[in-house]
Structure formats: structure tokens, C-alpha cells
Amino acid sequence: MIEAVGLTKRYGDKTAVYNLSFQVRPGAVTGFLGPNGSGKSTTMRMILGLDQPSSGQVTIGGFPYRKLPNAPRQVGALLDAKAVHGGRSARSHLLCLAQLSGIPARRVDEVLGVVGLQDVARKRSKGFSLGMGQRLGIAAALLGDPQVLLFDEPVNGLDPEGILWVRNLMKALAAEGRTVFVSSHLMSEMALTADHLIVIGRGQLLSDMSVKDFISTNSADFARVRTPETEPQQREKLTASLTEAGGQVLPEQDGALRVMGLPLHRISDLAHSADVRLWELSPHQASLEEAYMRMTQGAVDYRSTVDQKAGLQQPLPPGAQPPVQMPVPGQGQPGWYAPPPPQQGGQPPFANPGQPGQPAGPYGAPGGPGAPAGGHVNPYAQPAAAPQQAPAAPSAPALTKPEDAR
């Protein structure tokens, strides 16, 4: 088991991780999520003893990594797939790691077969593709047959077959009772792989709960209802009936109704009682990506500006009308979440762990020993600096022929 208590890491005047407390239990795949710059990689490096915490501690099986006897036999990790000498073959690289840890050479050939690199075992790693490098890194993590495994973006560069293989591998390792801690930005893959989630933002804990609970807590479930388009009176009758029963009904742009606050069977009974025919009655639950975006939208450091395409657009001919901007489906309705504009001069409004209304994770974080107490201010959230005036873009030359636009 991995346990972090009050973990803090500062680099000069920058605080990358602040008072972070969580537990990673064996027998489950635990996903580690957070925006870029949230402190995920720093946390994993502290777990592996590569960075020394400024305060707090993190242990594996009750001991710091540096005090584990023959740590590579107990902990396997993939943090950087490029950490390989390009002149060595895949087999030579793994053989060096095995000899340093007292692992028999036959284990090298075993893990090469597990990751599917047995046919290129004697080729130099500098010629490996990104996906092959990931497989070699996974093989190095599995080399000592450890009980604790940490992976940072393990599916980066893999093809669909490789992604499916990694997913099944993670689940199989967890089913054997191992502790599996996986950091990834692929929400769709995390939804299929992880059993539990630890989400951080700007170095602080935002959530510690199961995937199902995380989606339910950070999204609005609703039912999609459609009535015959040729009979608008039935739509009005159903809307009145649902509203009277305590439901919230919102029209959608394609003519359907979005109903919240009532279960499907209740909507069906009300429609039957009102003698309204239904063409559609379907449940909708937010994806992990939607729930994640809603929780972390205030903890994102890097946002894109609006692309004005300065100097690239030709002036409209006389009398021509600009193209009509098509509306985004669902925009402005519950269940549709867009990141807010960058905050100016203040702390972004993301959830502060330990405040009332924040559900406690089953492992005791937040709310457990060493967890951040309510009211703590994240020192990493500094006021935004005043934007500098960008130089004016040079005007583009006039285009006279279609060939000039190429």
C-alpha cells in the first residue's frame, strides 16, 4: 500500500505539491488524475524517493522507498520511457537492471515475451518507436515481479491493440492483489481501467473516491424524452405534467426534452397517465471526461486564447454576409460544461478539500489524518500577472489569384 501524509514539495518560491494526503490500496487500479502542472509527476517522484519532500512523508508498505530492502524487487515503475541508453539492445538494458537487483537472467526473456518485444530483443533501443519504448519501460517495471507498480502515461504512443493490452494487464495485476497506481490524461481509458480515482489540482487533493461515485458527484444525470414532432400539444402536455410532479424540464435544440429530477419509470408513468406517446425515453449519464472537466475547470493553468487569425482572413466582397456561427449543441444547458475564462488577479475557484459538502474518500482522504483542513489557501495559486501588450501583427499581402492562397 502507498500512503502519503501531509506531502508538500517546494522548489524555491514555487509550491508544486501542498499538504497532500491519500492512500493507494492493493487489489484495485487507482487512477491519478489532474491537469498539467498539478503535481502528479512530482508526487510520483517523491513516492519513488527521487525527490525529497519539503514536509510530510510518503511510504510504501510502511517504509520510505529508500529504506525498502532491494526496492526493485518490491516496487516497479515507469516514469520516463526514454530513460534508456540508445546504444543498448532491449535485452541488454533489462539484463543490466536485473543484475543490479539480483534478478535471474531468465526473467528478462520472460518480461520481453509479456510485452511482445521478443522479436526485437537484440535491436538497439534508439531505433524503437514511441510505442515500443513504452513496452520496454513496462517490461522494466515488471522485471522484479513487484507487488507495487506505478505507471505514468503507460499508453502513450501505443496503438489500439497495445492500449487494450495495457488495460488488461493493469486489471490482471490488480486482480492478483498488487497495488497499481496509474497516471494518465486519457479519460476514456481511465473510465475503462481504473476502479478508484485520486484527483489533484495545483498540488492539492480534489477528490478521492471510486470512478462511479466521482461521475455521480460531479455531473448532472438526466433523461432525454421525445414526443411526436407533428403533435406539439403532446409535448406541452407532457412538460406540464412533469413539472407538476417536481421535475425540471428544459428544451433541447433538436426538439427533445431534457428532464432532471425524475427517474425513468416515473417519467414513463406520467406520460402514460397524460396519454402522451413517447418516441424516445433514454437515460444519460455524464462521461468521466465531463465530470473531470467540471471538477478541474478552475485548476487549469494553461488555456488557449481565442484565435483571431490576424492577417489571414480576406475581406468580404461588397454585399456579402459573414458566415453564420452554428450553436454548440447543449451549450448553456445543465450537463454541458465549458472551462471558464482565465481568472484575472485572483485565486481560481476550485474546490478546497476538507470543506463542508465535499464527500470524504473511503480511504480517509480528505478528512483523514494529515488531510488538508478546510480554510487552507493553496500558496501555489498566485495572482495572475498583467498580460503584456502583444505587438501588432503585420498585415497580410492582398491575394489576387487562387494560387496565391496555397
TORLOPA-766136 format. One record per residue (C-alpha): residue in one letter; x, y, z. Coordinates in pm, whole numbers. Layout:
REM TORLOPA-766136
 type     c1     c2     c3
    A      X      Y      Z
...
END
This chain:
REM TORLOPA-766136
 type     c1     c2     c3
    M      0      0      0
    I    113    354    -78
    E     35    616    185
    A    104    989    167
    V     50   1210    472
    G     78   1590    454
    L    304   1567    149
    T    446   1904     42
    K    714   1986   -212
    R    853   2334   -281
    Y   1101   2444   -546
    G   1221   2782   -425
    D    916   3008   -408
    K    703   2764   -610
    T    492   2504   -429
    A    428   2207   -658
    V    252   1983   -401
    Y     78   2112    -90
    N    -34   1910    213
    L   -137   1608      3
    S   -275   1301    183
    F   -409    983     24
    Q   -382    605     24
    V   -347    363   -267
    R   -481     24   -164
    P   -386   -313   -316
    G   -629   -513   -528
    A   -752   -220   -737
    V   -633      2  -1020
    T   -610    356   -882
    G   -611    635  -1140
    F   -411    951  -1067
    L   -564   1249  -1249
    G   -500   1620  -1269
    P   -431   1900  -1519
    N    -82   1968  -1649
    G    125   2126  -1374
    S    -93   1988  -1096
    G    194   1798   -930
    K    128   1440  -1045
    S    481   1368  -1167
    T    632   1538   -863
    T    419   1322   -635
    M    523   1003   -812
    R    888   1104   -792
    M    853   1158   -417
    I    693    816   -382
    L    998    663   -551
    G   1249    865   -348
    L   1370   1064   -649
    D   1259   1391   -486
    Q   1276   1468   -114
    P    952   1612     30
    S    977   1957    186
    S    744   1829    458
    G    523   1529    520
    Q    607   1175    419
    V    512    902    177
    T    562    532    245
    I    528    203     61
    G    424    -81    286
    G    503    140    584
    F    860    228    476
    P   1007    509    266
    Y   1125    384    -70
    R   1492    438     16
    K   1462    211    320
    L   1300    -79    138
    P   1532   -380    116
    N   1603   -449   -253
    A   1339   -199   -360
    P   1331   -302   -731
    R   1201   -644   -624
    Q    913   -477   -438
    V    832   -167   -646
    G    824   -132  -1023
    A    778    200  -1201
    L    754    359  -1543
    L    804    734  -1524
    D   1002    805  -1840
    A   1012    551  -2122
    K   1305    739  -2279
    A   1535    667  -1983
    V   1724    406  -2186
    H   2073    413  -2335
    G   2007    422  -2709
    G   2310    209  -2789
    R   2189    -85  -2585
    S   1954   -351  -2707
    A   1628   -411  -2526
    R   1762   -731  -2376
    S   2091   -573  -2265
    H   1903   -286  -2098
    L   1683   -524  -1900
    L   1976   -754  -1823
    C   2169   -464  -1664
    L   1870   -380  -1444
    A   1830   -745  -1350
    Q   2194   -788  -1249
    L   2181   -476  -1032
    S   1885   -619   -840
    G   1986   -985   -824
    I   1714  -1093  -1065
    P   1788  -1406  -1270
    A   1854  -1358  -1642
    R   1568  -1587  -1741
    R   1328  -1325  -1606
    V   1449  -1084  -1878
    D   1329  -1316  -2154
    E   1000  -1369  -1968
    V    911  -1000  -1950
    L   1020   -942  -2310
    G    762  -1201  -2405
    V    498  -1043  -2181
    V    533   -703  -2352
    G    571   -851  -2702
    L    930   -742  -2772
    Q   1087  -1086  -2801
    D   1141  -1044  -3178
    V   1333   -717  -3137
    A   1511   -807  -2814
    R   1858   -767  -2969
    K   1790   -446  -3157
    R   1921   -115  -3028
    S   1659     85  -2846
    K   1744    409  -3029
    G   1556    268  -3328
    F   1242    195  -3126
    S    919    375  -3192
    L    739    559  -2912
    G    510    262  -2854
    M    799     14  -2845
    G    976    235  -2592
    Q    664    228  -2374
    R    658   -151  -2389
    L   1024   -166  -2289
    G    955     64  -1995
    I    667   -157  -1883
    A    895   -461  -1909
    A   1148   -288  -1681
    A    872   -218  -1428
    L    764   -583  -1429
    L   1118   -718  -1411
    G   1129   -783  -1035
    D    771   -919  -1018
    P    687   -639   -767
    Q    378   -603   -553
    V    358   -225   -608
    L    354    -73   -957
    L    349    292  -1067
    F    289    396  -1427
    D    299    749  -1568
    E    114    767  -1903
    P    168    397  -1985
    V    -39    401  -2308
    N    141    699  -2463
    G    226    610  -2822
    L     57    270  -2822
    D   -181    157  -3095
    P   -536     40  -3010
    E   -418   -319  -2964
    G   -143   -202  -2730
    I   -386     14  -2530
    L   -618   -284  -2486
    W   -322   -496  -2378
    V   -214   -240  -2115
    R   -571   -213  -1986
    N   -599   -589  -1943
    L   -251   -604  -1789
    M   -338   -343  -1525
    K   -657   -523  -1433
    A   -480   -859  -1415
    L   -207   -719  -1190
    A   -466   -567   -956
    A   -665   -892   -952
    E   -353  -1065   -819
    G   -364   -834   -516
    R    -97   -588   -631
    T   -107   -213   -580
    V   -142    -43   -920
    F   -113    338   -942
    V   -165    484  -1291
    S   -139    846  -1405
    S   -299    931  -1738
    H   -471   1210  -1930
    L   -686    973  -2136
    M  -1021    995  -1958
    S  -1188    735  -2178
    E   -916    484  -2092
    M   -925    566  -1721
    A  -1301    508  -1722
    L  -1242    156  -1854
    T   -934     73  -1645
    A   -947    241  -1305
    D  -1155    130  -1007
    H  -1066    428   -788
    L   -959    786   -860
    I   -732   1034   -687
    V   -766   1379   -846
    I   -540   1671   -764
    G   -529   2031   -884
    R   -244   2274   -824
    G    -86   2032   -579
    Q   -394   1985   -360
    L   -632   1693   -327
    L   -963   1749   -506
    S  -1120   1404   -493
    D  -1057   1055   -355
    M  -1338    815   -446
    S  -1448    541   -682
    V  -1498    614  -1052
    K  -1874    565  -1022
    D  -1905    799   -725
    F  -1682   1058   -891
    I  -1901   1074  -1203
    S  -2221   1083   -997
    T  -2091   1360   -769
    N  -1957   1584  -1045
    S  -2226   1554  -1311
    A  -2598   1601  -1360
    D  -2783   1291  -1480
    F  -3092   1347  -1691
    A  -3341   1169  -1913
    R  -3391   1253  -2278
    V  -3755   1250  -2385
    R  -3903   1299  -2731
    T  -4267   1322  -2835
    P  -4418   1316  -3188
    E  -4297   1624  -3374
    T  -4628   1663  -3555
    E  -4819   1698  -3227
    P  -4672   1990  -3030
    Q  -4965   1985  -2790
    Q  -4848   1649  -2655
    R  -4508   1797  -2583
    E  -4671   2084  -2392
    K  -4899   1845  -2203
    L  -4604   1625  -2101
    T  -4398   1928  -1994
    A  -4677   2047  -1767
    S  -4722   1701  -1618
    L  -4353   1651  -1549
    T  -4313   1999  -1398
    E  -4612   1942  -1171
    A  -4453   1618  -1049
    G  -4139   1805   -942
    G  -3921   1752  -1247
    Q  -3716   2014  -1425
    V  -3779   2020  -1800
    L  -3557   2200  -2049
    P  -3597   2206  -2428
    E  -3310   2088  -2642
    Q  -3217   2230  -2980
    D  -3331   1923  -3175
    G  -3681   1931  -3026
    A  -3630   1677  -2748
    L  -3679   1746  -2378
    R  -3418   1717  -2107
    V  -3578   1603  -1782
    M  -3398   1614  -1447
    G  -3517   1518  -1102
    L  -3738   1225  -1205
    P  -3642    859  -1265
    L  -3720    697  -1598
    H  -4004    481  -1471
    R  -4173    786  -1317
    I  -4147    976  -1648
    S  -4298    680  -1830
    D  -4589    656  -1582
    L  -4659   1029  -1608
    A  -4657   1015  -1988
    H  -4897    720  -1982
    S  -5130    899  -1738
    A  -5130   1209  -1958
    D  -5198    995  -2267
    V  -4879   1115  -2435
    R  -4694    896  -2684
    L  -4314    884  -2644
    W  -4078    844  -2934
    E  -3773    840  -2708
    L  -3704    788  -2338
    S  -3335    733  -2267
    P  -3107    788  -1967
    H  -2795   1000  -1990
    Q  -2500    992  -1752
    A  -2200   1217  -1792
    S  -1875   1059  -1900
    L  -1567   1060  -1681
    E  -1425   1332  -1906
    E  -1725   1559  -1847
    A  -1715   1504  -1471
    Y  -1339   1560  -1466
    M  -1367   1882  -1666
    R  -1632   2015  -1434
    M  -1426   1947  -1121
    T  -1090   2071  -1250
    Q  -1200   2362  -1471
    G  -1084   2612  -1207
    A   -746   2441  -1154
    V   -621   2458  -1514
    D   -304   2665  -1558
    Y   -272   2662  -1936
    R   -559   2782  -2153
    S   -576   2865  -2519
    T   -657   3217  -2629
    V   -915   3289  -2897
    D   -751   3253  -3239
    Q   -828   3574  -3423
    K   -641   3462  -3736
    A   -495   3811  -3765
    G   -388   3892  -4119
    L   -504   3559  -4261
    Q   -865   3632  -4347
    Q   -958   3807  -4670
    P  -1206   4096  -4656
    L  -1561   4006  -4757
    P  -1674   4117  -5104
    P  -1917   4410  -5111
    G  -2266   4300  -5011
    A  -2152   3960  -4876
    Q  -2270   3843  -4536
    P  -2036   3682  -4279
    P  -2091   3308  -4221
    V  -2343   3220  -3953
    Q  -2186   3076  -3639
    M  -2353   2743  -3566
    P  -2453   2698  -3200
    V  -2278   2434  -2994
    P  -2529   2154  -2911
    G  -2624   2168  -2545
    Q  -2441   2492  -2472
    G  -2594   2683  -2184
    Q  -2791   2384  -2057
    P  -2722   2170  -1746
    G  -2484   1887  -1825
    W  -2279   2096  -2070
    Y  -1963   2229  -1911
    A  -1712   2459  -2070
    P  -1394   2580  -1899
    P  -1442   2935  -1770
    P  -1226   3222  -1897
    P   -893   3267  -1718
    Q   -928   3428  -1377
    Q   -778   3776  -1354
    G   -596   3874  -1038
    G   -748   3618   -805
    Q   -739   3259   -694
    P   -926   3022   -930
    P  -1244   2892   -769
    F  -1172   2521   -742
    A  -1293   2303   -460
    N  -1086   2317   -144
    P  -1060   1972     16
    G  -1194   1942    365
    Q  -1472   2197    321
    P  -1829   2104    416
    G  -2013   1938    132
    Q  -1706   1764     -4
    P  -1755   1385     26
    A  -1478   1210    209
    G  -1297    931     27
    P  -1332    577    157
    Y   -964    574    244
    G   -996    868    478
    A   -879   1145    245
    P   -984   1417    262
    G  -1077   1420    627
    G   -824   1160    741
    P   -500   1209    932
    G   -285   1466    762
    A   -553   1567    515
    P   -579   1937    429
    A   -806   2119    671
    G  -1076   2350    547
    G   -969   2707    503
    H   -612   2637    389
    V   -512   2856     98
    N   -301   2699   -172
    P     18   2908   -192
    Y     67   2783   -549
    A   -235   2983   -667
    Q    -63   3317   -727
    P   -242   3623   -868
    A   -230   3631  -1243
    A     29   3867  -1388
    A    -88   4152  -1606
    P    -80   4042  -1969
    Q    179   4211  -2185
    Q     71   4401  -2492
    A    136   4182  -2794
    P    292   4353  -3097
    A     57   4419  -3382
    A     61   4150  -3646
    P    177   4267  -3993
    S    -97   4289  -4249
    A   -107   4010  -4500
    P    -45   4086  -4868
    A   -353   4101  -5084
    L   -433   3774  -5262
    T   -516   3826  -5627
    K   -522   3470  -5760
    P   -639   3138  -5612
    E   -285   3004  -5644
    D   -160   3270  -5400
    A   -366   3126  -5117
    R   -182   2795  -5125
END
